[in-house]
């Protein structure tokens, strides 16, 4: 969010929390992208805030409740108030349990086991959800439309468009079994808690092969996940890099230092498969 929106978003979240009897004297920004994640204190609540029309908050709330009932490893909604979506001043706000970080951090084996449990729970939940290929289509549209990606060079536009199309065909031709997925189970969406790893940010859920989810996870996590189709995983990793590359070139992208990430992703795609994982590239670039 832009700074002008952040102030209003924080005010909306604190106002809603106070109206529900949750004492709120301060709000700490934990993450800022297309939505804002806040820690409200002293009530110790996690608030997620997004502009109206740019969220799937109701879907996320309902899915989190159903997965929690199945014992899936997901972050829980704030138990002191009714589990619902709140709207104020052009923002939607959802309230979640805040978990104090536990140490040590999640091990690859525990991460993989938690993701396997999440996938098992998701196979039991029947909810309307988009295909992961819908996200590929969105990335293709960003690349194809110079108005949406004006700084992307013509040669890179042609290359990235071709890469997205060829990876789409390769994955579709495999005809892999699909199911409900988290959509982006990268380390930033995994909490280390005293109750074990918990997945958050369910608004990215989609249908696809489990290898698409694994393409967002560290390589050592995938080594502990059973029955992985390695060739499909390699294609999905390349697809994820291509999609993220497209979004980093989109006009108005708010990812910190996004253009540098976009350039690096393009370079890696030119190098070809298998290449590094999204997690490895993100950690490497983030450390510079």
C-alpha positions in Angstrom: 0.0 0.0 0.0 1.0 3.6 -0.5 1.8 5.6 2.6 -1.4 7.7 2.2 -3.5 4.5 2.3 -1.5 2.9 5.2 -2.6 5.6 7.7 -6.2 5.1 6.7 -5.9 1.3 6.8 -4.4 1.4 10.3 -7.2 3.7 11.5 -9.8 1.3 10.0 -8.3 -1.7 11.7 -7.9 -0.1 15.1 -11.4 1.4 15.0 -12.9 -2.0 14.2 -10.9 -3.8 16.9 -11.9 -1.2 19.5 -15.5 -1.4 18.5 -15.3 -5.2 19.3 -13.9 -4.7 22.7 -10.3 -5.4 21.8 -8.0 -2.8 23.4 -5.8 -1.3 20.8 -3.3 1.4 21.6 -0.7 0.7 18.9 -0.4 -1.0 15.5 2.9 -2.5 14.2 3.2 -3.1 10.5 4.4 -6.7 9.9 4.0 -6.8 6.1 3.0 -4.4 3.4 2.2 -5.4 -0.1 -1.2 -5.4 -1.8 -2.6 -5.7 1.7 -1.4 -4.7 5.1 -0.7 -7.1 8.0 -0.7 -5.5 11.5 -0.1 -6.6 15.0 -2.5 -4.7 17.3 -1.5 -4.3 20.9 -2.2 -4.7 23.8 -5.0 -7.0 22.6 -2.4 -8.9 20.6 -4.4 -9.5 17.5 -3.3 -9.9 13.9 -5.2 -7.7 11.5 -5.2 -8.1 7.7 -6.4 -5.1 5.8 -7.0 -4.7 2.0 -8.8 -2.1 -0.1 -12.4 -3.1 -0.9 -12.5 -5.0 -4.2 -8.8 -6.2 -4.0 -9.4 -9.1 -1.6 -11.0 -12.5 -1.2 -11.4 -12.1 2.5 -14.7 -13.9 2.8 -13.3 -16.9 1.0 -10.2 -16.9 3.2 -12.2 -16.7 6.4 -14.6 -19.5 5.5 -11.8 -21.8 4.2 -9.7 -21.2 7.4 -12.6 -22.2 9.6 -13.3 -25.4 7.6 -9.6 -26.4 7.6 -9.3 -25.7 11.3 -12.2 -28.0 12.0 -10.4 -30.7 10.2 -7.3 -30.2 12.3 -5.2 -28.8 9.4 -2.1 -26.7 10.3 -3.5 -23.2 9.6 -3.5 -20.0 11.5 -6.7 -19.5 13.4 -9.1 -16.5 13.4 -9.2 -14.4 16.5 -11.4 -16.4 19.0 -12.6 -13.5 21.1 -14.8 -12.1 18.3 -17.2 -13.4 15.7 -15.3 -14.8 12.7 -16.4 -12.4 9.9 -15.2 -9.8 7.4 -15.4 -6.2 8.6 -15.6 -3.2 6.3 -14.7 0.4 7.1 -13.6 3.5 5.2 -13.0 1.6 1.9 -11.1 -1.3 3.6 -11.9 -4.8 4.5 -10.4 -6.1 7.7 -10.1 -9.7 9.1 -8.8 -10.5 12.6 -6.6 -13.4 13.3 -4.7 -15.0 16.2 -1.3 -13.6 16.7 1.4 -16.2 17.3 4.6 -15.4 19.1 7.5 -16.8 17.0 8.9 -20.1 18.3 12.4 -21.3 18.1 14.1 -23.1 16.5 12.7 -22.3 13.1 10.7 -24.9 11.2 12.8 -27.8 10.0 12.5 -29.0 6.4 11.0 -32.3 7.6 8.4 -30.5 9.8 7.6 -28.1 7.0 7.0 -30.9 4.5 4.9 -32.9 7.0 2.8 -29.8 7.7 2.3 -29.1 4.0 1.3 -32.8 3.4 -1.3 -32.5 6.2 -2.6 -29.3 4.8 -3.0 -30.9 1.4 -4.7 -33.9 3.0 -7.2 -31.5 4.7 -7.7 -29.6 1.5 -8.7 -32.7 -0.4 -11.7 -33.0 2.1 -12.9 -29.4 1.4 -15.1 -28.8 -1.6 -15.1 -25.1 -2.3 -15.2 -23.2 -5.6 -11.7 -22.2 -6.4 -9.8 -21.0 -9.5 -7.3 -23.1 -11.4 -3.6 -22.3 -11.0 -3.6 -21.8 -14.7 -5.8 -18.7 -14.2 -2.8 -17.1 -12.5 -0.7 -18.1 -15.5 -3.2 -16.3 -17.7 -3.0 -13.2 -15.6 0.8 -13.2 -15.9 0.5 -13.7 -19.6 -1.8 -10.7 -19.9 0.7 -8.5 -18.0 3.5 -9.5 -20.4 1.3 -9.2 -23.5 0.1 -5.7 -22.7 2.7 -2.9 -22.9 0.3 -0.6 -21.0 0.6 -3.0 -18.0 4.3 -3.6 -18.3 5.7 -0.5 -20.1 9.4 -1.0 -18.8 9.7 -4.5 -20.1 12.0 -4.6 -23.2 10.5 -5.9 -26.4 13.0 -8.9 -26.6 12.3 -9.8 -23.0 8.5 -9.5 -23.6 8.7 -12.0 -26.5 11.0 -14.4 -24.5 8.8 -14.3 -21.3 5.6 -14.7 -23.3 7.0 -17.8 -25.0 8.4 -19.2 -21.8 5.0 -18.9 -20.0 3.2 -20.5 -23.0 5.7 -23.4 -23.3 5.6 -24.2 -19.6 1.8 -24.1 -19.6 1.7 -26.6 -22.4 4.3 -28.9 -20.8 2.4 -29.0 -17.5 -1.0 -29.4 -19.1 0.2 -32.3 -21.2 1.3 -34.2 -18.1 -2.3 -34.5 -17.0 -1.4 -34.6 -13.3 -4.0 -35.1 -10.6 -5.2 -31.7 -9.3 -6.6 -30.7 -5.9 -7.1 -27.6 -3.7 -3.7 -26.0 -3.0 -2.5 -23.2 -0.7 -1.1 -21.4 -3.8 1.9 -19.8 -2.2 3.2 -21.9 0.7 6.6 -20.2 0.7 8.4 -19.6 4.0 6.9 -16.2 4.5 3.5 -17.9 4.8 4.6 -20.5 7.3 4.6 -19.6 11.0 6.9 -21.3 13.5 4.7 -21.7 16.7 4.7 -23.7 19.8 2.0 -25.8 18.1 4.2 -26.5 15.1 4.2 -25.0 11.6 1.0 -23.2 10.7 0.2 -21.9 7.2 -1.4 -18.4 6.7 -2.6 -16.3 3.8 -5.1 -18.6 2.3 -6.4 -16.1 -0.2 -4.1 -17.5 -2.9 -5.7 -20.9 -2.8 -6.3 -22.5 -6.2 -6.6 -26.0 -7.8 -3.6 -27.7 -9.3 -1.0 -30.5 -8.8 0.8 -30.5 -5.4 4.0 -29.9 -7.3 2.8 -26.3 -8.0 2.7 -25.7 -4.2 6.0 -27.4 -3.7 7.6 -25.1 -6.3 7.2 -22.3 -3.8 8.9 -24.2 -1.0 12.6 -24.6 -0.3 14.3 -27.4 -2.1 15.2 -29.3 1.1 11.5 -29.3 2.0 10.5 -31.0 -1.3 13.1 -33.7 -0.5 10.9 -34.7 2.5 7.6 -34.6 0.7 6.5 -38.1 -0.5 5.8 -39.2 -4.1 6.9 -36.0 -5.9 7.0 -36.0 -9.7 10.4 -34.4 -10.1 10.0 -33.5 -13.8 6.7 -31.8 -13.1 8.2 -30.0 -10.1 11.0 -28.7 -12.3 8.5 -27.4 -14.8 6.4 -25.8 -12.0 9.5 -24.1 -10.5 10.3 -22.6 -13.9 6.6 -21.6 -14.3 6.6 -19.9 -10.9 9.8 -17.9 -11.7 8.2 -16.8 -15.0 5.0 -15.7 -13.3 6.8 -13.8 -10.6 9.0 -12.2 -13.2 5.9 -11.0 -15.0 4.4 -9.5 -11.9 7.6 -7.7 -11.0 7.4 -5.8 -14.3 3.8 -4.8 -13.9 3.1 -1.1 -13.6 2.3 -0.2 -10.0 3.9 -3.3 -8.6 4.6 -2.6 -4.9 7.1 -5.4 -4.1 10.2 -3.8 -2.5 13.0 -3.5 -5.1 10.8 -5.4 -7.5 12.5 -4.3 -10.7 15.8 -5.8 -9.6 14.0 -9.1 -8.8 12.3 -9.0 -12.2 15.7 -8.6 -14.0 17.2 -11.5 -12.0 14.2 -13.8 -12.7 14.5 -13.1 -16.4 18.2 -14.0 -16.3 17.6 -17.3 -14.5 14.8 -18.2 -17.0 17.3 -17.6 -19.9 19.6 -20.1 -18.1 16.9 -22.7 -18.3 15.9 -25.7 -16.0 16.3 -26.9 -13.4 17.6 -23.6 -12.0 17.3 -22.4 -8.4 14.0 -22.4 -6.5 12.0 -19.2 -5.9 12.9 -19.4 -2.2 16.6 -19.5 -2.9 16.5 -16.6 -5.3 14.4 -14.5 -3.0 16.8 -15.1 0.0 19.8 -14.4 -2.2 18.5 -11.1 -3.5 17.1 -10.1 -0.2 20.6 -10.4 1.4 22.2 -8.0 -1.0 
